[in-house]
Amino acid sequence: RMETNCSPMELPNNTEFEEDSDNRSFEGTDVKDMRLEAEAVVNDVLFAVSNMFVSKTLPCAEDVAYINVETRERNKYCLELTEAGLRVVAYDFDQADDRLQTPYHETVYSLLDSLSPAYREVFGNALLQRLEALKKDSQS
C-alpha cells in the first residue's frame, strides 16, 4: 500500500459500517489496525529485503507499531510506524532509542530507498518486470 495513514474513513467499502458504529467499538480495534497496517507494510516490501517482521517484543499501541527490518546489506533497523509515517528508532531489532531523532518517511518505500541501495535495485527491477508483463499483455 502506498499510504501508511489508513484511517477507517478513507476506506470506501466501510462507509456504512463507520456511520453505524460508535466510538467505543473503535477503542478495541485501533491497536489491531496499527498492527495490521504494519503487517501490510511488511508484506509489500519483504521480497526486497533480507528479513522484515512486526516486533513481538515492543508493544503495539493504538497509535504505534514497530517493524524490524534487515536490509540486503545486512544492516538491522527497528522502525516505528505511526500516523506520521515510518522512521528508524534503533539500529538493531526490537529496540527503540528515544534519543534517536530520525526523519519520518511517508512510505516504507522512501524509507528503505534512503537506507538500502540493494533494496532500490531489487524494487526497481521488480517494477520493470511488472511493466514488461503489462506491455506483453496489452500487445496480445
Legacy VTK file of the C-alpha trace (Angstrom):
# vtk DataFile Version 3.0
C-alpha trace
ASCII
DATASET POLYDATA
POINTS 140 float
0.000 0.000 0.000
1.210 3.469 -0.769
-0.115 5.093 2.415
0.843 4.426 5.979
-2.028 6.577 7.224
-5.062 4.395 6.826
-7.915 5.833 8.807
-11.209 3.961 8.514
-12.889 6.983 6.932
-10.579 6.625 3.903
-11.758 3.113 3.136
-14.700 3.440 0.740
-16.075 -0.063 1.431
-16.515 0.711 5.131
-18.665 3.841 4.909
-21.929 2.213 6.019
-20.217 0.438 8.924
-18.473 3.624 10.042
-21.706 5.605 10.209
-23.415 2.941 12.325
-20.576 2.366 14.783
-19.990 4.403 17.905
-16.597 5.423 19.275
-16.465 2.636 21.866
-16.215 -0.007 19.155
-13.063 1.674 17.850
-11.143 1.616 21.110
-10.585 -2.139 20.955
-9.813 -2.238 17.242
-7.297 0.595 16.889
-4.451 -1.484 18.315
-5.225 -4.256 15.889
-5.465 -1.769 13.000
-1.923 -0.399 13.532
-0.590 -3.958 13.768
-2.493 -4.853 10.582
-1.050 -1.771 8.906
2.431 -2.871 9.978
1.788 -6.370 8.578
0.681 -4.821 5.280
3.877 -2.743 5.146
5.957 -5.883 5.711
4.075 -7.833 3.024
4.588 -5.026 0.482
8.379 -4.983 0.606
9.510 -8.276 2.152
10.717 -9.504 -1.260
13.241 -6.662 -1.476
14.920 -7.007 1.952
16.693 -9.866 3.759
14.245 -10.041 6.660
11.302 -7.996 7.914
8.670 -8.648 10.581
6.461 -6.864 13.097
8.115 -6.754 16.508
6.559 -9.059 19.074
8.739 -7.616 21.858
7.940 -3.901 21.591
4.349 -3.012 22.467
1.771 -2.211 19.811
-0.449 0.638 20.952
-3.421 2.245 19.287
-1.149 4.750 17.563
2.138 2.861 17.077
3.640 -0.422 15.865
7.273 -1.468 15.447
8.797 -3.269 12.487
12.191 -4.966 12.402
13.989 -4.920 9.073
17.293 -6.293 7.872
18.431 -4.875 4.550
20.228 -6.891 1.915
23.397 -5.137 3.100
22.805 -6.937 6.455
22.056 -3.710 8.357
19.396 -4.077 11.046
16.842 -1.428 11.937
13.810 -1.093 14.138
11.154 1.110 12.527
8.346 2.939 14.253
5.046 3.133 12.361
2.656 5.916 13.417
0.133 8.235 11.779
3.113 10.496 10.959
4.752 7.727 8.909
7.760 5.500 9.439
11.117 6.280 10.983
14.186 4.465 12.271
14.149 4.245 16.083
17.127 1.891 16.526
19.947 0.177 14.668
19.019 -3.289 15.921
15.888 -5.422 16.230
13.343 -4.811 18.993
14.934 -1.594 20.260
13.617 1.964 20.489
16.008 4.761 21.410
14.126 7.923 22.416
17.269 10.000 21.816
17.438 8.994 18.152
15.929 11.827 16.101
15.420 10.453 12.608
13.082 11.900 9.980
9.664 10.435 9.257
9.030 8.952 5.830
5.547 8.953 4.372
6.026 5.491 2.857
8.099 2.400 3.583
9.388 2.679 0.003
11.004 6.068 0.584
12.437 4.991 3.942
14.018 1.826 2.525
15.152 3.734 -0.557
17.142 6.028 1.742
18.646 3.132 3.756
19.433 0.465 1.195
20.830 0.732 -2.336
20.213 -3.016 -2.759
16.528 -2.506 -1.889
16.325 0.237 -4.518
17.820 -2.085 -7.149
15.600 -5.089 -6.333
12.467 -2.951 -6.119
13.306 -1.184 -9.387
13.893 -4.497 -11.163
10.569 -5.843 -9.876
8.810 -2.749 -11.242
10.490 -3.174 -14.610
9.413 -6.820 -14.788
5.816 -5.850 -13.983
5.845 -3.172 -16.665
7.228 -5.642 -19.212
4.488 -8.125 -18.287
1.816 -5.435 -18.674
3.279 -4.440 -22.026
3.140 -8.061 -23.233
-0.449 -8.428 -22.002
-1.569 -5.297 -23.827
0.068 -6.473 -27.062
-1.588 -9.883 -27.098
LINES 1 141
140 0 1 2 3 4 5 6 7 8 9 10 11 12 13 14 15 16 17 18 19 20 21 22 23 24 25 26 27 28 29 30 31 32 33 34 35 36 37 38 39 40 41 42 43 44 45 46 47 48 49 50 51 52 53 54 55 56 57 58 59 60 61 62 63 64 65 66 67 68 69 70 71 72 73 74 75 76 77 78 79 80 81 82 83 84 85 86 87 88 89 90 91 92 93 94 95 96 97 98 99 100 101 102 103 104 105 106 107 108 109 110 111 112 113 114 115 116 117 118 119 120 121 122 123 124 125 126 127 128 129 130 131 132 133 134 135 136 137 138 139
